[in-house]
Amino acid sequence: MLTRVARLHGTRDLRVETQEVRQPDPGEVLLRMAAGGICGSDLHYYQDGGFGPVRVREPIISGHEASGYVEAIGDGTTPLKVGMLVAVNPSQPCGKCRYCTIDQPIHCLEMRFMGSAMRLPHEQGMFRDRLLVPAIQCHAVAEELSPGEAACAEPLAVCLHAVAQAGDLEGARVLVTGAGPIGLLTTAAARYAGAGEIVVTDLTDAALLRAPAMGATTTVNVAQNPEGLAPWQKDKGTFDVVFDCSAAGPALRTAFAAVRPRGTVVQVGVTGDITIPLNALVGKEIVWRGSQRFHHEFAQSVDLLSRRAIDVRPIISHAFPLERAVEAFEQAGDRTVACKVQLTFGG
């Protein structure tokens, strides 16, 4: 059987091609893909050929946040049934290395993550009409959930893990820098975790307009109002926790100024080397924690989405069929109007 795929050959060289797909072996399922979201890393691969040291060195099928319908099931025991809508977990830790054996599979030494150019050969992604995948990576969602919502399970899992890094947020004052999809989903996850006040910053009004629907109590356009966070910077800072989802130097400096002494900054956004306010980090005894990917949070994400305990519909801004993949990627790069841009499948 032939299936269409969106394969990136180099910077801004994305082609819709065809390749063979076989029937599932025992323990595998064949999915008829439904929706897939364009992530920031996908966009960096498309626009710049990679990010930081991670470069596209061979053709790669993009996409690591997607949903699909079960079309065929290989032999073996699985709760999945033909016709079910599932969210696909792109993370495949080995289960055997030193980190997997101490319950830190996020740091697996042999991690395979779909749609990632980190390893060579690259791990191929999910932007295709049909996908063969281990059944264990498929999580059934509620019948009333749309494919687009189900495809948000992966980015929401990233944000649930980030919020877990911050500890107890009940009643906390929280700052989220960057109102892209990850910033907005982090806002929603912080609200679900009980945060009392959530201030969200960004450089564009279009991004900030979606923030209240995701749980923000206040929004600040720091391009139009560079001193907008000044009230929260008084007396050595106000926020208990800052989630930096921008990875921008100015935003991080503002975060260090606005977090209270012994507060926590969770680093969600990634970039190359940047200058940090080391004196503030030391002088205020700030806890600065990184946050990468997820593990058990994927199942939690599917549960929250299925119950619409977290509603991701406000962030889904555009949907394009697979044959218009280039247009979709170009749209995703325009933050003045786009938030979460998704591809739809059906070939």
C-alpha positions as CSV (number, residue, x, y, z in Angstrom):
1,M,0.0,0.0,0.0
2,L,1.2,3.5,-0.8
3,T,0.9,6.4,1.6
4,R,1.6,10.1,1.2
5,V,4.2,11.7,3.5
6,A,5.5,15.3,4.1
7,R,9.3,14.9,3.8
8,L,11.7,17.7,4.5
9,H,14.8,17.5,2.2
10,G,16.5,20.8,3.4
11,T,15.7,24.4,4.4
12,R,12.3,25.3,3.0
13,D,12.4,22.2,0.8
14,L,9.3,20.3,2.0
15,R,7.8,17.8,-0.5
16,V,4.7,15.6,-0.4
17,E,5.9,12.2,-1.6
18,T,4.7,8.6,-1.5
19,Q,6.2,5.5,0.0
20,E,5.1,2.0,0.8
21,V,3.5,1.0,4.1
22,R,3.0,-2.6,5.2
23,Q,0.4,-4.3,7.3
24,P,1.0,-4.4,11.1
25,D,3.1,-7.2,12.7
26,P,2.2,-8.5,16.2
27,G,2.2,-5.7,18.7
28,E,1.7,-3.0,16.0
29,V,-1.2,-1.0,14.6
30,L,-1.8,0.7,11.3
31,L,-3.3,4.2,11.7
32,R,-5.2,6.3,9.2
33,M,-3.8,9.6,10.4
34,A,-6.3,12.4,11.1
35,A,-4.5,15.5,12.4
36,G,-1.0,16.6,13.1
37,G,0.3,19.9,14.7
38,I,3.3,21.8,13.5
39,C,5.7,22.2,16.5
40,G,8.3,24.9,17.0
41,S,11.0,22.3,16.3
42,D,9.3,21.3,13.0
43,L,9.3,25.0,12.0
44,H,13.0,25.4,12.9
45,Y,13.9,22.4,10.7
46,Y,11.9,23.9,7.9
47,Q,13.0,27.5,8.2
48,D,16.6,27.1,9.4
49,G,17.6,23.5,8.8
50,G,17.6,22.8,12.6
51,F,18.1,24.5,15.9
52,G,21.3,24.8,18.0
53,P,23.4,21.7,17.3
54,V,20.5,19.7,16.0
55,R,20.6,19.8,12.2
56,V,18.7,18.1,9.4
57,R,21.4,15.9,7.8
58,E,19.1,13.7,5.7
59,P,15.5,13.7,4.4
60,I,13.1,13.5,7.3
61,I,9.3,13.1,7.6
62,S,8.2,15.8,9.9
63,G,5.7,15.7,12.8
64,H,5.6,14.4,16.3
65,E,2.2,15.6,17.6
66,A,-0.6,13.7,15.9
67,S,-3.7,11.6,16.1
68,G,-5.2,8.9,13.9
69,Y,-7.9,6.2,13.6
70,V,-7.0,2.6,14.1
71,E,-7.3,0.9,10.7
72,A,-5.6,-2.5,11.3
73,I,-4.3,-4.3,14.4
74,G,-1.5,-6.9,14.4
75,D,-1.7,-10.1,16.5
76,G,-1.4,-9.7,20.2
77,T,-3.3,-8.4,23.1
78,T,-4.3,-4.7,23.0
79,P,-7.3,-2.7,24.2
80,L,-7.4,-0.9,20.9
81,K,-10.2,-1.6,18.4
82,V,-10.5,-0.7,14.7
83,G,-12.1,2.7,14.3
84,M,-10.8,4.2,17.6
85,L,-9.3,7.7,17.6
86,V,-5.9,7.6,19.3
87,A,-3.3,10.2,20.2
88,V,0.2,8.9,19.4
89,N,3.0,9.2,21.9
90,P,6.2,9.9,19.8
91,S,8.5,9.0,22.7
92,Q,10.2,5.6,22.6
93,P,12.7,5.1,25.5
94,C,14.7,1.9,25.5
95,G,13.7,0.7,29.0
96,K,17.1,-0.8,29.6
97,C,19.7,2.0,29.9
98,R,21.0,3.4,33.2
99,Y,18.4,6.2,33.2
100,C,15.4,4.0,32.2
101,T,16.3,1.6,35.1
102,I,16.2,4.5,37.6
103,D,12.9,5.7,36.4
104,Q,14.2,8.6,34.4
105,P,13.2,7.5,30.8
106,I,13.1,11.1,29.7
107,H,16.9,10.9,29.7
108,C,17.1,7.6,28.0
109,L,20.5,7.1,26.3
110,E,18.9,5.4,23.3
111,M,15.7,7.5,23.1
112,R,13.9,7.4,19.8
113,F,11.6,10.4,19.3
114,M,9.5,10.5,16.2
115,G,10.2,13.4,13.8
116,S,13.5,14.2,15.5
117,A,16.8,15.0,13.7
118,M,18.9,14.6,16.8
119,R,20.0,11.1,15.9
120,L,21.4,9.7,12.7
121,P,19.6,8.1,10.9
122,H,16.8,10.5,11.8
123,E,13.7,9.3,13.5
124,Q,10.9,9.6,10.9
125,G,7.7,11.5,12.0
126,M,4.0,11.4,11.7
127,F,3.0,13.7,8.9
128,R,1.6,11.0,6.6
129,D,-1.7,9.5,5.6
130,R,-1.0,6.1,7.2
131,L,1.4,5.3,10.1
132,L,2.6,2.0,11.4
133,V,3.4,2.2,15.1
134,P,3.7,0.0,18.2
135,A,0.3,-0.3,19.8
136,I,1.8,0.7,23.2
137,Q,2.3,4.2,21.8
138,C,-1.4,4.7,21.0
139,H,-3.7,6.2,23.6
140,A,-7.5,6.1,22.9
141,V,-9.3,9.4,23.4
142,A,-12.9,10.1,24.2
143,E,-15.4,9.7,21.3
144,E,-16.5,13.3,21.5
145,L,-12.9,14.7,21.1
146,S,-11.9,16.0,17.7
147,P,-8.8,14.8,15.9
148,G,-7.3,18.3,16.2
149,E,-7.7,18.3,20.0
150,A,-6.3,14.7,20.3
151,A,-3.2,15.9,18.3
152,C,-2.5,18.4,21.1
153,A,-1.8,15.6,23.6
154,E,1.9,15.8,23.0
155,P,2.5,19.5,23.5
156,L,0.1,19.5,26.5
157,A,2.2,16.7,28.0
158,V,5.3,18.8,27.6
159,C,3.6,21.6,29.5
160,L,2.2,19.3,32.2
161,H,5.8,18.1,32.8
162,A,7.0,21.7,33.0
163,V,4.4,22.5,35.6
164,A,5.3,19.4,37.6
165,Q,8.9,20.8,37.7
166,A,7.7,23.8,39.7
167,G,6.1,21.9,42.6
168,D,2.9,22.9,44.3
169,L,1.2,25.8,42.4
170,E,-1.9,26.1,44.6
171,G,-2.6,29.8,45.0
172,A,0.8,30.7,43.4
173,R,1.6,33.9,41.5
174,V,2.9,32.8,38.1
175,L,4.5,34.5,35.1
176,V,4.5,32.8,31.7
177,T,6.8,34.5,29.1
178,G,5.9,33.7,25.5
179,A,2.3,33.1,24.4
180,G,2.9,30.6,21.6
181,P,1.3,27.2,21.8
182,I,3.6,26.0,24.5
183,G,3.2,29.1,26.6
184,L,-0.6,29.0,26.3
185,L,-0.7,25.3,27.2
186,T,1.6,25.9,30.1
187,T,-0.8,28.6,31.2
188,A,-3.7,26.1,31.0
189,A,-1.7,23.5,32.9
190,A,-0.7,26.0,35.6
191,R,-4.4,27.1,36.0
192,Y,-5.4,23.4,36.3
193,A,-2.7,23.0,39.0
194,G,-4.3,25.7,41.1
195,A,-2.2,28.9,40.3
196,G,-3.9,32.0,41.7
197,E,-2.6,34.7,39.4
198,I,-1.1,34.1,35.9
199,V,0.5,36.9,34.0
200,V,1.4,36.1,30.4
201,T,3.7,38.2,28.2
202,D,4.4,38.3,24.5
203,L,5.5,40.6,21.7
204,T,2.3,40.4,19.8
205,D,-1.4,41.1,20.6
206,A,-2.6,38.2,18.4
207,A,-0.8,35.7,20.7
208,L,-2.0,37.4,23.9
209,L,-5.7,37.5,22.8
210,R,-5.9,33.7,23.3
211,A,-4.3,33.8,26.8
212,P,-7.4,34.6,28.9
213,A,-9.3,31.6,27.4
214,M,-6.3,29.4,28.5
215,G,-6.3,30.8,32.1
216,A,-4.4,34.0,32.1
217,T,-5.5,36.7,34.6
218,T,-3.4,39.5,33.0
219,T,-1.6,39.9,29.7
220,V,1.3,42.3,28.9
221,N,2.6,43.2,25.4
222,V,6.2,43.8,26.3
223,A,6.9,45.2,22.8
224,Q,4.4,48.0,23.2
225,N,4.9,48.3,27.0
226,P,8.5,47.4,27.9
227,E,8.0,48.4,31.6
228,G,4.7,46.5,31.8
229,L,6.1,44.1,34.4
230,A,7.5,46.8,36.6
231,P,4.7,46.5,39.2
232,W,5.7,42.8,39.7
233,Q,9.5,43.6,40.0
234,K,9.1,45.7,43.2
235,D,10.6,44.6,46.5
236,K,12.9,42.0,44.8
237,G,10.1,40.5,42.7
238,T,6.7,39.1,43.2
239,F,6.2,35.8,41.2
240,D,6.6,32.5,43.0
241,V,7.2,30.7,39.7
242,V,8.2,31.8,36.2
243,F,7.8,29.6,33.1
244,D,10.1,30.9,30.4
245,C,8.6,29.6,27.2
246,S,10.3,32.2,24.9
247,A,14.0,31.4,25.4
248,A,14.6,35.1,24.6
249,G,17.4,36.9,26.5
250,P,15.3,40.0,27.3
251,A,12.4,37.8,28.6
252,L,14.7,35.8,30.7
253,R,16.3,38.9,32.3
254,T,12.8,40.2,33.0
255,A,11.9,36.8,34.6
256,F,14.9,36.9,36.9
257,A,13.9,40.5,37.9
258,A,10.3,39.6,38.6
259,V,10.6,36.3,40.4
260,R,10.8,36.6,44.2
261,P,13.8,35.5,46.2
262,R,14.0,31.8,46.4
263,G,11.4,31.6,43.7
264,T,11.6,29.1,40.8
265,V,12.2,29.7,37.1
266,V,11.3,26.7,34.9
267,Q,13.0,26.8,31.5
268,V,10.7,25.5,28.9
269,G,11.9,27.3,25.8
270,V,15.2,26.3,24.1
271,T,17.8,28.3,22.1
272,G,21.5,28.5,21.7
273,D,23.9,30.1,24.1
274,I,22.6,33.3,25.8
275,T,23.7,35.7,28.5
276,I,22.0,35.3,31.8
277,P,21.8,37.6,34.8
278,L,24.1,35.5,37.1
279,N,24.1,38.1,39.9
280,A,20.3,37.9,40.2
281,L,20.4,34.1,40.1
282,V,22.9,34.0,43.0
283,G,21.8,37.1,44.9
284,K,18.1,36.1,45.0
285,E,18.9,32.4,45.4
286,I,16.6,31.6,42.5
287,V,16.0,28.0,41.5
288,W,16.4,27.6,37.8
289,R,15.2,24.3,36.4
290,G,15.1,22.9,33.0
291,S,12.2,20.9,31.7
292,Q,12.4,18.5,28.8
293,R,9.6,16.5,27.1
294,F,7.5,14.1,29.3
295,H,6.8,10.5,30.2
296,H,3.8,9.5,32.3
297,E,2.4,13.0,31.5
298,F,1.3,11.8,28.1
299,A,-1.4,9.6,29.6
300,Q,-2.4,12.4,31.9
301,S,-2.7,14.7,29.0
302,V,-5.0,12.3,27.1
303,D,-7.2,12.0,30.2
304,L,-7.4,15.8,30.7
305,L,-8.2,16.4,27.0
306,S,-10.8,13.6,26.9
307,R,-12.6,15.2,29.9
308,R,-12.0,18.7,28.5
309,A,-10.6,19.5,31.9
310,I,-8.2,21.4,29.8
311,D,-9.7,22.8,26.6
312,V,-7.2,23.2,23.8
313,R,-9.6,24.4,21.1
314,P,-8.7,28.1,21.6
315,I,-5.1,27.6,20.4
316,I,-5.9,25.7,17.2
317,S,-5.9,28.5,14.6
318,H,-5.5,26.9,11.2
319,A,-5.8,23.5,9.5
320,F,-4.5,22.6,6.0
321,P,-4.7,19.3,4.1
322,L,-1.5,17.4,3.6
323,E,-1.1,18.5,0.0
324,R,-0.8,22.1,1.2
325,A,1.9,21.3,3.7
326,V,4.2,24.0,2.4
327,E,1.5,26.6,2.9
328,A,0.8,25.3,6.4
329,F,4.4,25.7,7.4
330,E,4.6,29.2,6.0
331,Q,1.4,30.1,7.9
332,A,2.9,28.6,11.1
333,G,5.8,31.0,10.8
334,D,3.5,34.0,10.9
335,R,2.8,34.7,14.6
336,T,0.8,37.7,13.8
337,V,-2.2,35.4,13.0
338,A,-1.1,31.8,13.6
339,C,-1.0,29.8,16.8
340,K,-1.3,26.0,16.5
341,V,-1.3,25.2,12.8
342,Q,-2.3,21.6,12.0
343,L,-2.2,19.4,9.0
344,T,-5.2,17.1,8.2
345,F,-4.9,13.7,6.4
346,G,-7.2,11.6,4.4
347,G,-5.5,10.0,1.5
